[in-house]
Amino acid sequence: GKMQQREDFKSTCCAVQNFLLSMWSEGIGTKWTDGPIQRTEEFAEICGIDFEKEKVAGVIWYGFAKGGLNGVKPHFRRKGVEEVLDVLP
């Protein structure tokens, strides 16, 4: 119901924030945004979204500052994405 959707959205927001912080730790700047473009049929078609079953929480823009990764210290992870990512039905 509505309460579950709200809880799912809050969990998604937390996960996205952690992802953005992870990107920043790798020297990649991000912007999480929401707007009318992501509610168009063209967007849904390009991204393979079924608006009857799915909602878009936002779009993440990303990039490097001028100079790229120069000066960024290497970051070593204990686990790879494959070890922590689950795909939900």
N, C-alpha and C positions, 0 to 999 in steps of 0.2 A: 504494500500500500504506500501511501504518501510518506509515512514515517520512515519506511525502509529506503525509499528514494532519497529522502533527506539525509539519512545516515550514510548511504552510499556516496552521495555528493560530497559530504564532509570528508569521508575517507579518501575520495579521489583528490580533493584539494590538498590534503596532507601529503599524499603520494607525489603529486605534481610539485609541491614546494620542495620536498626532499630531492626530487629529480633535478630541479633548477639549481639547488645548492650543490649537488654533485657536479653538474655541468660547470658551475662557477669554479669549483675546486680544480677543474681540468683546464681552466683558462678560457672558458666559453661563456660569453654573455648571453642572457636570455630575456625574453619578454613574453609573459603569458597574457593573452588578450582574448576578448570576447567581442563579437560584433555581428551585424546582420549578414555579412557574407557567408558565415558558416551555417546559416539557416536556409540557404538557397538550394534548389534542386541541383544546380550545376556543381556546387561544392559536394553535395551528397554523392553525386555520380562519380566525381573525380576520386573521392576518398573511399568509396564503397560503403557508404552509410545508409542504413535503412531507418528513416526517421520514424517509422511505425514502431520500431523496437529499440532504437538507440537515441541517446542524446549526446551532444558534443559539449564538454565542459569548458573548452577553450582551445585556442591554437597557440602553440609555442613557436615564437620566432627565436632564432639563435644565430650567433656569428662571433667573429673574432674582432677584437679591437685592433686598430692600426698597429702593426708590428707582430700580430699573431701570437704565437705561444712563446716568443722570445722572453726570457726571464722567468718563465714558469717552471717551478721545480717539478721533477717527475713525481707522480703520485702512484703508489702501489696499492692495489686492492687485495683484500684477503679472499674475496669470492668474485667470480665472474657473473655476468648477467644471467647466464644459463642456470646458475646455481640458486638464484633468488627470484626469478621471474615465473609466475604462474599465469596461465591463460584461463580465464573463467568462461563458463558456457554462456 
